[in-house]
Amino acid sequence: MKKVIISIIGSAILIEFLHLIYGIKISPFFVLLFSLIIFIFWNILNNYNNRSKKS
Protein backbone atom coordinates (compact mmCIF):
# COMPACT_ATOMS: atom_id res chain seq x y z
CA MET A 1 0.00 0.00 0.00
CA LYS A 2 2.94 2.30 0.77
CA LYS A 3 4.30 1.83 -2.75
CA VAL A 4 0.94 2.84 -4.25
CA ILE A 5 0.97 6.14 -2.34
CA ILE A 6 4.63 6.80 -3.28
CA SER A 7 3.93 6.14 -6.97
CA ILE A 8 0.85 8.42 -6.96
CA ILE A 9 2.79 11.23 -5.25
CA GLY A 10 5.74 10.71 -7.60
CA SER A 11 3.57 10.89 -10.71
CA ALA A 12 1.73 13.94 -9.35
CA ILE A 13 5.07 15.72 -8.80
CA LEU A 14 6.25 14.71 -12.29
CA ILE A 15 3.04 15.98 -13.89
CA GLU A 16 3.22 19.26 -11.95
CA PHE A 17 6.83 19.60 -13.13
CA LEU A 18 5.75 19.07 -16.76
CA HIS A 19 2.93 21.56 -16.22
CA LEU A 20 5.38 24.20 -14.98
CA ILE A 21 7.85 23.67 -17.85
CA TYR A 22 5.53 23.18 -20.81
CA GLY A 23 2.24 24.57 -19.49
CA ILE A 24 0.47 21.29 -20.24
CA LYS A 25 -2.94 20.85 -18.62
CA ILE A 26 -3.36 17.19 -17.63
CA SER A 27 -6.60 15.68 -16.36
CA PRO A 28 -6.75 13.90 -12.96
CA PHE A 29 -7.78 10.71 -14.79
CA PHE A 30 -4.45 10.72 -16.64
CA VAL A 31 -2.62 11.22 -13.33
CA LEU A 32 -4.29 8.11 -11.91
CA LEU A 33 -3.62 6.11 -15.08
CA PHE A 34 0.03 7.19 -15.11
CA SER A 35 0.51 6.29 -11.42
CA LEU A 36 -1.10 2.90 -12.04
CA ILE A 37 1.34 2.21 -14.90
CA ILE A 38 4.29 3.23 -12.68
CA PHE A 39 3.00 1.01 -9.86
CA ILE A 40 2.63 -2.04 -12.14
CA PHE A 41 6.08 -1.43 -13.64
CA TRP A 42 7.56 -1.02 -10.11
CA ASN A 43 6.03 -4.35 -9.00
CA ILE A 44 7.37 -6.18 -12.07
CA LEU A 45 10.81 -4.69 -11.43
CA ASN A 46 10.76 -5.68 -7.74
CA ASN A 47 9.59 -9.23 -8.53
CA TYR A 48 12.41 -9.59 -11.08
CA ASN A 49 14.98 -8.29 -8.57
CA ASN A 50 13.72 -10.65 -5.85
CA ARG A 51 13.93 -13.65 -8.18
CA SER A 52 17.45 -12.78 -9.32
CA LYS A 53 18.63 -12.54 -5.68
CA LYS A 54 17.22 -15.98 -4.78
CA SER A 55 18.88 -17.83 -7.67
Protein Blocks (a to p, Z undefined) as FASTA:
>chain_A
ZZmmmmmmmmmmmmmmmmmmnopacdfklmmmmmmmmmmmmmmmmmmmmmmmmZZ
